[in-house]
Amino acid sequence: MEENKRKKLKGEVVSDKMDKTVVVLVNRFIKHKQYGKFVKIGKKYKVHDEKNEYKIGDKVVIKETRPLSKDKSFEVSRKV
């Protein structure tokens, strides 16, 4: 049951230089409160990649997990 409460996000790998870590860019469309226009917002997440199998440009799904380090609280679920 707790598995369903965890966030799942789709994004693109933008960096794979670290060991067992990739940086994933997640883009979202947010409606501006005052003007009503949709604005694209991007956020980068440091994501755990145990086998170093994902490379720059891969589209991936990441899922929330317990904190693995100061910055990492997501892990790669699968490739899209």
Buried (B, 14 or more C-beta within 10 A) or exposed (E): EEEEEEEEBBBBBBEBEEEEBBBBEBEEEEEEEEEEEEEEEEEEBBBBBEEEEBEEEBEBBBBBBEEBEEEBBBBBBEEE
